[in-house]
Amino acid sequence: MGKILFKDFKIFNGTEFIDAHELLVDGEKISAVGNGLDAPDAEVIEGYGKILSPGFVDLHAHFRDPGGEWNEDIASGARAGAAGGFTTLVAMPNTKPAISEPSLVEYVLSHGKAAGASRILPAGCVSKNREGKEMAELLKMAEAGAVFFTDDGAPIATSSLFRLALMYTGKDLPRIMEHPEEISLFKGGQVHEGRVSALSGLKGIPAASEEIDVARGIALARETGGRVHFTHLSSAGAAGLIRQAKKEGLDITCDTTFHHLTLNENAVINSGYNSRYKVNPPLRSKEDQSALWEGLLDDTIDAIITDHAPWHMDEKDEPFQDAPFGIASLECAAAVLIDSKNKNYPDVPMGLILKKMTSAPASLLPEKWKSLGRIEEGAFADLTVIDMERTRIVDCSEWYSKARCCPWEGIALSGWPVMTFVEGRKIWQVNEEM
């Protein structure tokens, strides 16, 4: 692997835009960042003022592999991530069989490496077979390469199991990632309990369902000193609880999704209850959406995730109440957020958005991976080039993902990734000239 010299780029280093416009890659790593770099033997990539960012890090994506490969597999998911500017993706363990033993962690890692695209890191289940009864072999899975423990798709079944997992993982093993939901309030729900449920007659899922489980996790973290990461946050109340927990000094972190930041319950209504807007947690009120943006600004929310949830059209293209939950978005998520920020939240710094997609999520991974999401000498050359001037229409038929629908199908968005590198190797480039 040779040298690559990136010239005339606006460089974001993972925390801020810097006064340097050139970057030299030598093999797998970044060897220099500055101006006027001399590398006569390097391949030169001219940026013409485009953004050069650390590769995006997604802490939460579903690849249905093993067991549901007709919806997505690890290879198609890794290629989809590359086309969306993501260099690292954490695969959720709610597969069939569930990722609850070391051999299955190794399965995800080996298939991810074979894909030759985005880096795939596995999450392992908290409970054996994701049944919520007995704690899985967390230490052995961590040694095999698991980077989070979660029973995502459902909350940890009992508080005693949740407490035991926090005591066991402590500060040394990967974090517990909790899917915040109180099952009895969620059961049978279809949409947010609010305007959309009142107008449609569909059973609502109250924000309290999320808030109750966040409160449970915070209480257990306070008692055990453990670390909890709450995923796909959707409500103002839950954000408020986490904000207060952080002020207490508890080791509580959280993320929200691209779709919860850019859509709310009005999108469901205006679509005529199209199933491509059906997701769990549901798209909530405009006030909840605004609270999530406030959470980004004050660092209550640590990261932005896709929660990429692909389904075959035969399953997703059903009446709203019969369709499964989930939105597929890996290949358009960055553009969705950049376009929405520029149009609706112009005062939010672009650097903040990029930080929540790069260094901030990487900092929540185990020590081996904490240097991801940064541009600095000696770091892995995981890089994404973003063209803020590029406008294109979302066309799911062109996706590498096996999913063929999303809420933004047919919509023109501006601000797209156009080139992606992992460890100095180009894994994707848009078909058009830069």
LINSULCOR-V746501 format. One record per pair of residues at least 24 apart in sequence whose C-alpha atoms are under 8 Angstrom apart, sorted by sequence separation. I is the first residue (numbers start at 0). J is the second residue. D is the distance in Angstrom with one decimal. If there is no record, write none. Layout:
BEGIN
i=I j=J d=D
i=I j=J d=D
END
This chain:
BEGIN
i=1 j=25 d=6.2
i=2 j=26 d=6.2
i=98 j=122 d=7.5
i=99 j=123 d=5.5
i=120 j=144 d=7.5
i=121 j=145 d=5.1
i=122 j=146 d=5.4
i=123 j=147 d=6.2
i=124 j=148 d=5.2
i=125 j=149 d=5.2
i=126 j=150 d=6.9
i=131 j=155 d=6.4
i=132 j=156 d=7.5
i=154 j=178 d=4.9
i=184 j=208 d=5.6
i=209 j=233 d=8.0
i=210 j=234 d=7.7
i=213 j=237 d=6.4
i=217 j=241 d=7.8
i=226 j=250 d=5.1
i=227 j=251 d=5.2
i=228 j=252 d=4.6
i=229 j=253 d=4.5
i=230 j=254 d=5.1
i=231 j=255 d=4.3
i=232 j=256 d=7.4
i=258 j=282 d=7.9
i=259 j=283 d=7.7
i=305 j=329 d=6.4
i=389 j=413 d=5.5
i=390 j=414 d=6.5
i=0 j=25 d=7.7
i=1 j=26 d=5.5
i=98 j=123 d=5.3
i=99 j=124 d=4.9
i=120 j=145 d=6.9
i=121 j=146 d=6.2
i=122 j=147 d=4.7
i=123 j=148 d=4.8
i=124 j=149 d=4.9
i=125 j=150 d=5.7
i=131 j=156 d=4.9
i=148 j=173 d=6.7
i=151 j=176 d=7.7
i=153 j=178 d=5.9
i=154 j=179 d=5.9
i=209 j=234 d=7.4
i=224 j=249 d=7.5
i=225 j=250 d=7.0
i=226 j=251 d=6.0
i=227 j=252 d=6.4
i=228 j=253 d=5.1
i=229 j=254 d=6.6
i=230 j=255 d=6.5
i=231 j=256 d=5.6
i=263 j=288 d=6.5
i=388 j=413 d=6.4
i=389 j=414 d=5.5
i=390 j=415 d=7.4
i=0 j=26 d=5.0
i=98 j=124 d=5.9
i=99 j=125 d=7.4
i=120 j=146 d=6.7
i=121 j=147 d=7.6
i=122 j=148 d=5.6
i=123 j=149 d=6.3
i=124 j=150 d=5.1
i=131 j=157 d=7.1
i=134 j=160 d=6.9
i=147 j=173 d=5.0
i=148 j=174 d=6.3
i=149 j=175 d=6.0
i=150 j=176 d=8.0
i=151 j=177 d=6.8
i=152 j=178 d=6.7
i=153 j=179 d=7.9
i=154 j=180 d=5.9
i=181 j=207 d=8.0
i=182 j=208 d=7.3
i=210 j=236 d=6.2
i=214 j=240 d=7.0
i=224 j=250 d=7.6
i=228 j=254 d=7.8
i=233 j=259 d=6.4
i=262 j=288 d=7.6
i=387 j=413 d=6.5
i=388 j=414 d=5.9
i=389 j=415 d=6.1
i=0 j=27 d=7.6
i=67 j=94 d=7.3
i=97 j=124 d=7.2
i=99 j=126 d=7.0
i=100 j=127 d=7.8
i=122 j=149 d=6.9
i=124 j=151 d=8.0
i=133 j=160 d=7.4
i=146 j=173 d=5.4
i=147 j=174 d=5.3
i=148 j=175 d=4.9
i=149 j=176 d=4.9
i=150 j=177 d=7.3
i=151 j=178 d=5.3
i=153 j=180 d=7.1
i=154 j=181 d=7.6
i=181 j=208 d=4.6
i=210 j=237 d=4.8
i=213 j=240 d=7.4
i=217 j=244 d=6.9
i=261 j=288 d=7.7
i=305 j=332 d=6.8
i=387 j=414 d=3.9
i=57 j=85 d=6.9
i=60 j=88 d=6.7
i=62 j=90 d=6.5
i=66 j=94 d=6.2
i=67 j=95 d=7.1
i=99 j=127 d=5.6
i=132 j=160 d=7.6
i=145 j=173 d=7.5
i=146 j=174 d=7.6
i=147 j=175 d=6.0
i=148 j=176 d=5.9
i=149 j=177 d=6.0
i=150 j=178 d=7.4
i=154 j=182 d=7.9
i=180 j=208 d=5.1
i=181 j=209 d=6.4
i=206 j=234 d=6.0
i=209 j=237 d=6.6
i=213 j=241 d=7.7
i=221 j=249 d=6.5
i=260 j=288 d=5.9
i=386 j=414 d=5.6
i=387 j=415 d=6.4
i=55 j=84 d=6.0
i=56 j=85 d=5.9
i=59 j=88 d=7.0
i=60 j=89 d=6.0
i=61 j=90 d=5.7
i=62 j=91 d=7.5
i=65 j=94 d=5.9
i=66 j=95 d=4.5
i=88 j=117 d=6.9
i=90 j=119 d=6.6
i=92 j=121 d=7.3
i=99 j=128 d=5.7
i=131 j=160 d=7.7
i=147 j=176 d=6.4
i=149 j=178 d=7.6
i=179 j=208 d=7.6
i=180 j=209 d=4.6
i=207 j=236 d=7.9
i=220 j=249 d=7.2
i=259 j=288 d=6.5
i=260 j=289 d=8.0
i=385 j=414 d=6.8
i=386 j=415 d=5.5
i=54 j=84 d=6.4
i=55 j=85 d=4.3
i=56 j=86 d=6.3
i=57 j=87 d=6.2
i=58 j=88 d=6.1
i=59 j=89 d=5.3
i=60 j=90 d=5.2
i=61 j=91 d=5.4
i=63 j=93 d=7.7
i=64 j=94 d=6.1
i=65 j=95 d=5.8
i=66 j=96 d=6.6
i=86 j=116 d=7.8
i=87 j=117 d=5.6
i=88 j=118 d=6.2
i=89 j=119 d=5.9
i=90 j=120 d=6.1
i=91 j=121 d=6.7
i=92 j=122 d=5.7
i=98 j=128 d=7.3
i=99 j=129 d=7.1
i=125 j=155 d=7.5
i=134 j=164 d=7.1
i=179 j=209 d=5.0
i=180 j=210 d=7.7
i=181 j=211 d=6.5
i=206 j=236 d=7.4
i=210 j=240 d=7.7
i=220 j=250 d=7.5
i=385 j=415 d=5.6
i=386 j=416 d=6.2
i=54 j=85 d=5.7
i=55 j=86 d=5.6
i=56 j=87 d=4.8
i=57 j=88 d=4.8
i=58 j=89 d=4.9
i=59 j=90 d=6.3
i=60 j=91 d=5.9
i=63 j=94 d=5.5
i=64 j=95 d=7.5
i=65 j=96 d=6.7
i=86 j=117 d=4.6
i=87 j=118 d=4.6
i=88 j=119 d=5.0
i=89 j=120 d=4.7
i=90 j=121 d=4.9
i=91 j=122 d=5.4
i=92 j=123 d=5.5
i=93 j=124 d=7.7
i=97 j=128 d=5.4
i=137 j=168 d=7.8
i=141 j=172 d=6.8
i=179 j=210 d=7.5
i=180 j=211 d=7.3
i=181 j=212 d=5.8
i=220 j=251 d=7.7
i=260 j=291 d=6.6
i=385 j=416 d=4.2
i=386 j=417 d=6.5
i=54 j=86 d=5.0
i=55 j=87 d=6.7
i=56 j=88 d=6.1
i=57 j=89 d=6.2
i=58 j=90 d=7.8
i=59 j=91 d=6.3
i=63 j=95 d=7.8
i=85 j=117 d=6.5
i=86 j=118 d=5.8
i=87 j=119 d=6.0
i=88 j=120 d=6.1
i=89 j=121 d=5.5
i=90 j=122 d=5.9
i=91 j=123 d=7.4
i=92 j=124 d=6.0
i=96 j=128 d=7.1
i=97 j=129 d=6.2
i=141 j=173 d=6.9
i=179 j=211 d=8.0
i=180 j=212 d=5.5
i=259 j=291 d=8.0
i=260 j=292 d=6.8
i=384 j=416 d=5.6
i=385 j=417 d=5.8
i=54 j=87 d=7.4
i=87 j=120 d=7.2
i=89 j=122 d=6.5
i=179 j=212 d=5.1
i=180 j=213 d=8.0
i=383 j=416 d=6.6
i=384 j=417 d=5.7
i=385 j=418 d=7.4
i=4 j=38 d=7.1
i=73 j=107 d=7.4
i=77 j=111 d=6.9
i=138 j=172 d=7.3
i=179 j=213 d=5.9
i=217 j=251 d=7.3
i=383 j=417 d=7.6
i=384 j=418 d=5.1
i=81 j=116 d=6.0
i=100 j=135 d=7.1
i=101 j=136 d=7.9
i=383 j=418 d=5.8
i=384 j=419 d=6.5
i=74 j=110 d=7.0
i=78 j=114 d=7.5
i=80 j=116 d=7.9
i=81 j=117 d=5.3
i=93 j=129 d=7.3
i=99 j=135 d=6.0
i=100 j=136 d=6.5
i=104 j=140 d=6.6
i=108 j=144 d=7.7
i=255 j=291 d=7.5
i=383 j=419 d=4.6
i=4 j=41 d=5.8
i=6 j=43 d=7.1
i=8 j=45 d=7.6
i=73 j=110 d=6.5
i=74 j=111 d=6.5
i=77 j=114 d=6.6
i=80 j=117 d=6.0
i=99 j=136 d=7.3
i=382 j=419 d=5.8
i=383 j=420 d=6.4
i=2 j=40 d=7.2
i=3 j=41 d=5.0
i=4 j=42 d=6.0
i=5 j=43 d=6.0
i=6 j=44 d=6.2
i=7 j=45 d=6.1
i=8 j=46 d=4.9
i=73 j=111 d=6.0
i=77 j=115 d=7.9
i=78 j=116 d=5.4
i=101 j=139 d=6.0
i=105 j=143 d=6.3
i=381 j=419 d=7.7
i=382 j=420 d=5.0
i=2 j=41 d=4.6
i=3 j=42 d=4.7
i=4 j=43 d=4.8
i=5 j=44 d=4.9
i=6 j=45 d=5.0
i=7 j=46 d=5.0
i=8 j=47 d=6.5
i=9 j=48 d=5.8
i=11 j=50 d=7.1
i=13 j=52 d=7.1
i=74 j=113 d=7.7
i=77 j=116 d=5.4
i=78 j=117 d=6.6
i=100 j=139 d=7.6
i=101 j=140 d=4.6
i=104 j=143 d=6.4
i=105 j=144 d=7.3
i=125 j=164 d=7.1
i=177 j=216 d=7.9
i=381 j=420 d=5.3
i=382 j=421 d=6.6
i=1 j=41 d=7.1
i=2 j=42 d=6.2
i=3 j=43 d=5.9
i=4 j=44 d=6.1
i=5 j=45 d=6.1
i=6 j=46 d=5.9
i=7 j=47 d=5.5
i=8 j=48 d=4.8
i=9 j=49 d=5.9
i=10 j=50 d=5.8
i=11 j=51 d=6.2
i=12 j=52 d=6.4
i=13 j=53 d=6.2
i=74 j=114 d=4.8
i=77 j=117 d=4.9
i=100 j=140 d=6.1
i=104 j=144 d=6.6
i=275 j=315 d=7.1
i=380 j=420 d=6.9
i=381 j=421 d=4.4
i=1 j=42 d=7.9
i=3 j=44 d=7.2
i=5 j=46 d=6.9
i=6 j=47 d=7.9
i=7 j=48 d=5.6
i=8 j=49 d=5.3
i=9 j=50 d=4.7
i=10 j=51 d=4.8
i=11 j=52 d=5.0
i=12 j=53 d=6.6
i=73 j=114 d=7.4
i=77 j=118 d=7.1
i=99 j=140 d=7.6
i=102 j=143 d=7.9
i=104 j=145 d=6.3
i=274 j=315 d=6.7
i=275 j=316 d=7.7
i=380 j=421 d=6.1
i=381 j=422 d=5.3
i=7 j=49 d=7.7
i=8 j=50 d=5.7
i=9 j=51 d=6.0
i=10 j=52 d=6.2
i=11 j=53 d=7.3
i=74 j=116 d=7.9
i=77 j=119 d=6.9
i=101 j=143 d=5.7
i=274 j=316 d=6.7
i=277 j=319 d=7.0
i=379 j=421 d=7.7
i=380 j=422 d=4.5
i=381 j=423 d=6.6
i=8 j=51 d=5.9
i=274 j=317 d=6.7
i=379 j=422 d=5.2
i=380 j=423 d=4.8
i=274 j=318 d=6.5
i=379 j=423 d=7.4
i=255 j=300 d=7.0
i=273 j=318 d=7.5
i=274 j=319 d=4.6
i=277 j=322 d=7.6
i=278 j=323 d=7.9
i=279 j=324 d=5.7
i=253 j=299 d=7.6
i=254 j=300 d=5.5
i=257 j=303 d=6.4
i=273 j=319 d=6.1
i=274 j=320 d=8.0
i=277 j=323 d=7.4
i=278 j=324 d=4.4
i=279 j=325 d=6.6
i=233 j=280 d=6.6
i=252 j=299 d=7.8
i=253 j=300 d=5.4
i=254 j=301 d=5.6
i=255 j=302 d=6.7
i=256 j=303 d=5.4
i=257 j=304 d=6.3
i=258 j=305 d=7.6
i=272 j=319 d=6.1
i=277 j=324 d=5.3
i=278 j=325 d=4.5
i=232 j=280 d=7.9
i=233 j=281 d=7.7
i=252 j=300 d=7.1
i=253 j=301 d=5.6
i=254 j=302 d=4.6
i=255 j=303 d=5.2
i=256 j=304 d=4.8
i=257 j=305 d=5.8
i=274 j=322 d=6.2
i=277 j=325 d=6.2
i=278 j=326 d=6.2
i=231 j=280 d=7.3
i=233 j=282 d=7.4
i=234 j=283 d=7.1
i=252 j=301 d=6.2
i=253 j=302 d=6.8
i=254 j=303 d=5.4
i=255 j=304 d=6.1
i=256 j=305 d=5.4
i=276 j=325 d=7.9
i=277 j=326 d=7.3
i=125 j=175 d=7.8
i=177 j=227 d=6.9
i=179 j=229 d=6.5
i=233 j=283 d=6.8
i=254 j=304 d=6.6
i=256 j=306 d=6.6
i=275 j=325 d=7.7
i=276 j=326 d=7.0
i=175 j=226 d=6.5
i=176 j=227 d=6.0
i=177 j=228 d=6.1
i=178 j=229 d=6.3
i=179 j=230 d=7.2
i=235 j=286 d=7.4
i=275 j=326 d=6.6
i=296 j=347 d=7.6
i=174 j=226 d=5.8
i=175 j=227 d=5.1
i=176 j=228 d=4.6
i=177 j=229 d=4.9
i=178 j=230 d=5.7
i=235 j=287 d=4.8
i=238 j=290 d=7.4
i=303 j=355 d=5.7
i=304 j=356 d=7.6
i=174 j=227 d=6.2
i=175 j=228 d=6.0
i=176 j=229 d=5.7
i=177 j=230 d=6.1
i=178 j=231 d=7.4
i=179 j=232 d=7.8
i=234 j=287 d=5.0
i=235 j=288 d=7.7
i=238 j=291 d=7.2
i=302 j=355 d=4.5
i=303 j=356 d=5.8
i=165 j=219 d=7.8
i=169 j=223 d=8.0
i=174 j=228 d=6.7
i=176 j=230 d=6.5
i=233 j=287 d=6.8
i=234 j=288 d=7.5
i=245 j=299 d=7.6
i=301 j=355 d=6.3
i=302 j=356 d=6.2
i=161 j=216 d=7.9
i=165 j=220 d=7.1
i=169 j=224 d=7.0
i=170 j=225 d=6.5
i=233 j=288 d=7.4
i=235 j=290 d=5.2
i=296 j=351 d=7.7
i=169 j=225 d=4.9
i=170 j=226 d=6.9
i=234 j=290 d=7.4
i=235 j=291 d=6.8
i=238 j=294 d=6.7
i=295 j=351 d=8.0
i=89 j=146 d=7.8
i=92 j=149 d=7.4
i=93 j=150 d=6.9
i=158 j=215 d=7.7
i=162 j=219 d=6.0
i=166 j=223 d=5.8
i=168 j=225 d=7.2
i=169 j=226 d=6.8
i=234 j=291 d=7.4
i=242 j=299 d=5.3
i=302 j=359 d=6.0
i=303 j=360 d=7.7
i=91 j=149 d=7.9
i=92 j=150 d=7.2
i=93 j=151 d=6.5
i=154 j=212 d=8.0
i=161 j=219 d=7.7
i=162 j=220 d=7.9
i=165 j=223 d=6.6
i=166 j=224 d=7.7
i=233 j=291 d=7.2
i=241 j=299 d=6.7
i=301 j=359 d=6.2
i=302 j=360 d=5.2
i=92 j=151 d=7.3
i=93 j=152 d=6.7
i=165 j=224 d=7.8
i=166 j=225 d=6.2
i=301 j=360 d=6.8
i=91 j=151 d=7.0
i=165 j=225 d=4.9
i=162 j=223 d=7.2
i=165 j=226 d=6.7
i=238 j=299 d=7.0
i=165 j=227 d=7.8
i=238 j=300 d=7.7
i=331 j=393 d=7.1
i=330 j=398 d=7.0
i=195 j=264 d=6.1
i=194 j=264 d=7.6
i=195 j=265 d=7.2
i=330 j=400 d=8.0
i=195 j=267 d=7.4
i=335 j=407 d=8.0
i=191 j=264 d=7.0
i=195 j=268 d=6.4
i=231 j=304 d=7.4
i=190 j=264 d=7.9
i=261 j=335 d=7.5
i=338 j=412 d=5.8
i=231 j=306 d=7.3
i=257 j=332 d=6.2
i=261 j=336 d=6.7
i=327 j=402 d=6.5
i=338 j=413 d=5.4
i=257 j=333 d=7.9
i=260 j=336 d=7.6
i=337 j=413 d=7.4
i=338 j=414 d=6.3
i=204 j=281 d=7.4
i=327 j=404 d=7.3
i=328 j=405 d=6.8
i=335 j=412 d=6.6
i=337 j=414 d=6.0
i=257 j=335 d=7.5
i=261 j=339 d=6.3
i=327 j=405 d=5.9
i=334 j=412 d=6.3
i=257 j=336 d=6.2
i=326 j=405 d=6.2
i=334 j=413 d=6.4
i=326 j=406 d=7.7
i=334 j=414 d=5.3
i=333 j=414 d=7.9
i=334 j=415 d=5.0
i=333 j=415 d=6.9
i=334 j=416 d=7.5
i=333 j=416 d=7.5
i=331 j=415 d=8.0
i=190 j=277 d=7.3
i=189 j=277 d=7.5
i=191 j=281 d=5.4
i=193 j=283 d=8.0
i=194 j=284 d=7.8
i=311 j=401 d=7.1
i=312 j=402 d=7.2
i=190 j=281 d=5.4
i=191 j=282 d=6.4
i=193 j=284 d=7.4
i=309 j=400 d=7.8
i=310 j=401 d=7.7
i=311 j=402 d=5.9
i=312 j=403 d=6.5
i=189 j=281 d=7.6
i=190 j=282 d=7.2
i=191 j=283 d=5.4
i=309 j=401 d=7.1
i=310 j=402 d=5.6
i=311 j=403 d=7.2
i=312 j=404 d=7.4
i=191 j=284 d=7.7
i=309 j=402 d=5.0
i=201 j=320 d=7.7
i=275 j=404 d=6.8
i=276 j=405 d=7.7
i=275 j=405 d=5.6
i=276 j=406 d=6.0
i=189 j=320 d=6.5
i=275 j=406 d=5.6
i=174 j=363 d=7.8
i=174 j=364 d=7.9
i=173 j=364 d=7.1
i=173 j=365 d=5.9
i=172 j=365 d=7.6
i=147 j=364 d=7.6
i=146 j=364 d=6.1
i=146 j=365 d=6.1
i=71 j=309 d=6.4
i=70 j=309 d=5.9
i=71 j=310 d=7.5
i=70 j=310 d=4.9
i=70 j=311 d=5.0
i=69 j=311 d=6.9
i=60 j=304 d=7.8
i=59 j=304 d=5.9
i=60 j=305 d=6.4
i=61 j=306 d=6.8
i=57 j=303 d=7.4
i=58 j=304 d=6.0
i=59 j=305 d=6.4
i=60 j=306 d=4.7
i=61 j=307 d=5.6
i=62 j=308 d=7.5
i=83 j=329 d=5.6
i=84 j=330 d=7.8
i=57 j=304 d=5.2
i=59 j=306 d=5.1
i=60 j=307 d=4.7
i=61 j=308 d=5.4
i=62 j=309 d=7.4
i=82 j=329 d=7.9
i=83 j=330 d=4.0
i=57 j=305 d=6.6
i=59 j=307 d=7.3
i=60 j=308 d=6.8
i=61 j=309 d=7.3
i=82 j=330 d=5.6
i=83 j=331 d=6.0
i=80 j=329 d=5.5
i=81 j=330 d=8.0
i=83 j=332 d=7.0
i=84 j=333 d=7.6
i=79 j=329 d=6.1
i=80 j=330 d=6.3
i=83 j=333 d=6.8
i=79 j=330 d=5.7
i=86 j=381 d=6.3
i=86 j=382 d=7.5
i=86 j=383 d=8.0
i=85 j=383 d=7.6
i=57 j=356 d=7.1
i=84 j=383 d=5.6
i=56 j=356 d=5.7
i=84 j=384 d=7.7
i=52 j=353 d=7.7
i=55 j=356 d=5.3
i=56 j=357 d=5.3
i=55 j=357 d=5.0
i=56 j=358 d=7.9
i=58 j=360 d=6.7
i=54 j=357 d=6.5
i=57 j=360 d=7.3
i=118 j=421 d=7.5
i=53 j=357 d=6.2
i=56 j=360 d=6.3
i=117 j=421 d=6.9
i=53 j=358 d=7.9
i=56 j=361 d=6.5
i=116 j=421 d=7.6
i=117 j=426 d=7.5
i=116 j=426 d=5.4
i=115 j=426 d=7.3
i=116 j=427 d=7.8
i=56 j=372 d=6.8
i=55 j=372 d=6.8
i=82 j=399 d=7.8
i=53 j=371 d=7.7
i=54 j=372 d=6.1
i=53 j=372 d=5.0
i=79 j=398 d=6.9
i=53 j=373 d=5.4
i=79 j=399 d=4.9
i=53 j=374 d=5.8
i=78 j=399 d=6.0
i=79 j=400 d=5.2
i=52 j=374 d=7.4
i=78 j=400 d=7.3
i=76 j=399 d=7.5
i=75 j=399 d=6.0
i=76 j=400 d=5.8
i=75 j=400 d=5.3
i=75 j=401 d=6.9
i=53 j=380 d=8.0
i=54 j=381 d=5.0
i=53 j=381 d=5.9
i=54 j=382 d=4.3
i=55 j=383 d=7.2
i=53 j=382 d=4.6
i=54 j=383 d=4.8
i=71 j=400 d=6.7
i=52 j=382 d=5.8
i=53 j=383 d=5.9
i=71 j=401 d=5.5
i=51 j=382 d=6.9
i=52 j=383 d=5.2
i=70 j=401 d=6.0
i=71 j=402 d=7.3
i=51 j=383 d=6.0
i=52 j=384 d=6.3
i=69 j=401 d=7.6
i=70 j=402 d=6.7
i=84 j=416 d=5.4
i=51 j=384 d=4.7
i=52 j=385 d=7.5
i=83 j=416 d=6.4
i=84 j=417 d=7.6
i=86 j=419 d=7.2
i=16 j=350 d=6.8
i=50 j=384 d=5.7
i=51 j=385 d=6.5
i=82 j=416 d=7.6
i=84 j=418 d=7.0
i=85 j=419 d=7.5
i=86 j=420 d=7.1
i=15 j=350 d=5.7
i=49 j=384 d=6.8
i=50 j=385 d=5.0
i=82 j=417 d=7.9
i=84 j=419 d=5.6
i=86 j=421 d=6.0
i=14 j=350 d=6.9
i=49 j=385 d=6.0
i=50 j=386 d=6.6
i=82 j=418 d=7.8
i=14 j=351 d=7.7
i=49 j=386 d=5.3
i=50 j=387 d=7.7
i=82 j=419 d=7.4
i=49 j=387 d=7.0
i=81 j=419 d=6.2
i=11 j=350 d=7.3
i=15 j=354 d=7.8
i=13 j=353 d=7.1
i=14 j=354 d=5.5
i=13 j=354 d=5.4
i=11 j=353 d=8.0
i=32 j=375 d=6.9
i=13 j=357 d=6.0
i=14 j=358 d=6.9
i=31 j=375 d=7.6
i=32 j=376 d=6.8
i=13 j=358 d=5.1
i=29 j=374 d=7.5
i=31 j=376 d=5.5
i=81 j=426 d=6.5
i=82 j=427 d=6.0
i=29 j=375 d=6.6
i=30 j=376 d=5.1
i=81 j=427 d=6.0
i=82 j=428 d=7.5
i=29 j=376 d=5.2
i=30 j=377 d=6.0
i=82 j=429 d=7.8
i=28 j=376 d=7.7
i=29 j=377 d=5.4
i=28 j=377 d=5.7
i=29 j=378 d=5.6
i=28 j=378 d=5.5
i=29 j=379 d=6.2
i=28 j=379 d=4.3
i=29 j=380 d=5.3
i=27 j=379 d=5.9
i=28 j=380 d=4.7
i=27 j=380 d=5.8
i=24 j=380 d=6.6
i=13 j=372 d=5.8
i=14 j=373 d=7.9
i=13 j=373 d=4.7
i=12 j=373 d=5.5
i=13 j=374 d=6.3
i=12 j=374 d=4.5
i=11 j=374 d=7.5
i=12 j=375 d=7.0
i=54 j=419 d=7.1
i=54 j=420 d=7.4
i=54 j=421 d=7.7
i=46 j=433 d=7.8
i=27 j=421 d=7.9
i=28 j=422 d=6.2
i=27 j=422 d=4.3
i=28 j=423 d=6.3
i=26 j=422 d=7.5
i=27 j=423 d=4.6
i=26 j=423 d=5.9
i=27 j=424 d=7.4
i=25 j=423 d=7.4
i=24 j=423 d=6.5
i=0 j=423 d=7.8
i=0 j=424 d=7.8
END
